[in-house]
């Protein structure tokens, strides 16, 4: 999601990763590509009579507010994510038997929303990382929920999550998780996780054996996934305050040069997400850079693993922490919503229920942004959630500006050009070229 995309809990900070396709938005992280036609739809309507293992009473408790009618939610989640969401929706419907929650899968969610909402055929809600809030609000495709969002509700969320649901003075969504990328390592191959980049490079050198299709690290390459290194030395893709891109900044250029000089030589020669992930899942690399959305596949592969932040880089006696983009996962209210009252009551329960958020965290590795869950001992003792939580503390919240589409597109084009010949690419010239293209596209 701008896979995706996080995003951001910054464990106390919050954080949203975002991928994007954001991964952030439900699925792989990173950036998304939109098309002009609506995408294929898979509908999953949850019947009120669905069997559920919940032990909760079907009679609504005082804490649960129940509406009535159907609430339609569009998403682009992976199957393992959808399974947990459906389970939670079933619990809610068991308590609120007059409500039906319907999930509809949209592989190209952005195009589907842009085609449907203006014609009045959109959903009530949709799920994605916070970085869509600016462009969707500016386009009039979001429904404000200012009348529902009170200080009493906001006080229970990490600060970055509160920032992620508002734009130009209005609230348009509710947050439920944060995400960013981190180092996922195979404990059978790496006995001690790298605490510095030099240690990580030593591990990469040890396992790099391309003749036998083995590599030092698995790392999908697009604007989202390499943002941590690209922005490590103080550079940036885009500044949300000035609304200006920064590809031509010396610090950004330095970050790109570092990635393609110090990391790329130890990788399989492809930036493809699925290929890079498979390399790690098949035991052909000791480490992978990926987000919480990948944890289910890692577990299915039977890998004994743990998670740590991207380690700091020491240069000229100074320590630089990689600053990967992070995102906050939001449930948005779409303009033209048909059942706003029932939708709000479900979303309020889903995002403020410690039990629901804890289940998302433990089953999917989501980093919670709800303070009571962040403080839960079981959550704090979980190595995956703790590892990503630490990573989030070094993350950079993805910009919310509607101008970011031009930036994502420009950065990905620059990366594509560099990948044609990474060893000989004139990285400063390429980044300056696409800086100008981004500016031209932003200005019309």
Rosetta blueprint (number, residue, H / E / L):
1 X L
2 X E
3 X L
4 X L
5 X L
6 X L
7 X L
8 X L
9 X E
10 X H
11 X H
12 X H
13 X L
14 X E
15 X L
16 X L
17 X L
18 X L
19 X L
20 X E
21 X E
22 X L
23 X H
24 X H
25 X H
26 X L
27 X L
28 X L
29 X L
30 X L
31 X E
32 X L
33 X L
34 X L
35 X L
36 X L
37 X L
38 X L
39 X L
40 X L
41 X E
42 X E
43 X E
44 X E
45 X E
46 X L
47 X L
48 X L
49 X L
50 X L
51 X L
52 X L
53 X L
54 X L
55 X L
56 X L
57 X L
58 X L
59 X L
60 X L
61 X L
62 X L
63 X L
64 X L
65 X L
66 X L
67 X L
68 X L
69 X E
70 X E
71 X E
72 X E
73 X E
74 X E
75 X E
76 X L
77 X L
78 X L
79 X H
80 X H
81 X H
82 X H
83 X H
84 X H
85 X H
86 X H
87 X H
88 X H
89 X H
90 X H
91 X H
92 X H
93 X H
94 X H
95 X H
96 X L
97 X L
98 X L
99 X E
100 X E
101 X E
102 X E
103 X E
104 X E
105 X E
106 X E
107 X L
108 X L
109 X H
110 X H
111 X H
112 X H
113 X H
114 X H
115 X H
116 X H
117 X H
118 X H
119 X H
120 X L
121 X L
122 X L
123 X L
124 X L
125 X E
126 X E
127 X E
128 X E
129 X E
130 X H
131 X H
132 X H
133 X H
134 X H
135 X H
136 X H
137 X H
138 X H
139 X L
140 X L
141 X L
142 X E
143 X L
144 X L
145 X L
146 X L
147 X L
148 X L
149 X L
150 X L
151 X H
152 X H
153 X H
154 X H
155 X L
156 X L
157 X E
158 X L
159 X H
160 X H
161 X H
162 X H
163 X H
164 X H
165 X L
166 X E
167 X E
168 X L
169 X L
170 X E
171 X E
172 X L
173 X E
174 X E
175 X E
176 X E
177 X E
178 X E
179 X E
180 X L
181 X L
182 X E
183 X E
184 X E
185 X E
186 X E
187 X L
188 X L
189 X L
190 X L
191 X L
192 X L
193 X L
194 X L
195 X L
196 X E
197 X H
198 X H
199 X H
200 X H
201 X H
202 X H
203 X H
204 X H
205 X H
206 X H
207 X H
208 X L
209 X E
210 X H
211 X H
212 X H
213 X L
214 X E
215 X E
216 X L
217 X L
218 X E
219 X E
220 X L
221 X L
222 X L
223 X L
224 X L
225 X L
226 X L
227 X H
228 X H
229 X H
230 X H
231 X L
232 X L
233 X L
234 X L
235 X L
236 X L
237 X L
238 X E
239 X E
240 X L
241 X L
242 X L
243 X L
244 X E
245 X E
246 X L
247 X L
248 X L
249 X L
250 X H
251 X H
252 X H
253 X H
254 X H
255 X H
256 X H
257 X H
258 X H
259 X H
260 X H
261 X H
262 X H
263 X L
264 X H
265 X H
266 X H
267 X L
268 X L
269 X L
270 X L
271 X L
272 X L
273 X H
274 X H
275 X H
276 X H
277 X H
278 X H
279 X H
280 X H
281 X H
282 X L
283 X L
284 X L
285 X E
286 X L
287 X E
288 X E
289 X E
290 X E
291 X L
292 X H
293 X H
294 X H
295 X H
296 X H
297 X H
298 X H
299 X H
300 X H
301 X L
302 X L
303 X L
304 X L
305 X E
306 X E
307 X E
308 X E
309 X L
310 X L
311 X L
312 X E
313 X E
314 X E
315 X E
316 X L
317 X L
318 X E
319 X E
320 X E
321 X L
322 X L
323 X L
324 X L
325 X E
326 X E
327 X E
328 X E
329 X E
330 X E
331 X E
332 X E
333 X E
334 X E
335 X L
336 X L
337 X L
338 X L
339 X L
340 X H
341 X H
342 X H
343 X H
344 X H
345 X H
346 X H
347 X H
348 X H
349 X H
350 X H
351 X H
352 X H
353 X L
354 X H
355 X H
356 X H
357 X H
358 X H
359 X H
360 X H
361 X H
362 X H
363 X H
364 X H
365 X L
366 X L
367 X E
368 X L
369 X L
370 X E
371 X H
372 X H
373 X H
374 X H
375 X L
376 X L
377 X H
378 X H
379 X H
380 X H
381 X L
382 X L
383 X H
384 X H
385 X H
386 X H
387 X H
388 X H
389 X H
390 X H
391 X H
392 X H
393 X L
394 X L
395 X L
396 X E
397 X E
398 X L
399 X L
400 X L
401 X L
402 X L
403 X L
404 X H
405 X H
406 X H
407 X H
408 X H
409 X H
410 X H
411 X H
412 X H
413 X H
414 X H
415 X H
416 X H
417 X H
418 X H
419 X L
420 X L
421 X L
422 X L
423 X L
424 X L
425 X L
426 X L
427 X H
428 X H
429 X H
430 X H
431 X H
432 X H
433 X H
434 X H
435 X H
436 X H
437 X H
438 X H
439 X H
440 X H
441 X H
442 X H
443 X L
444 X L
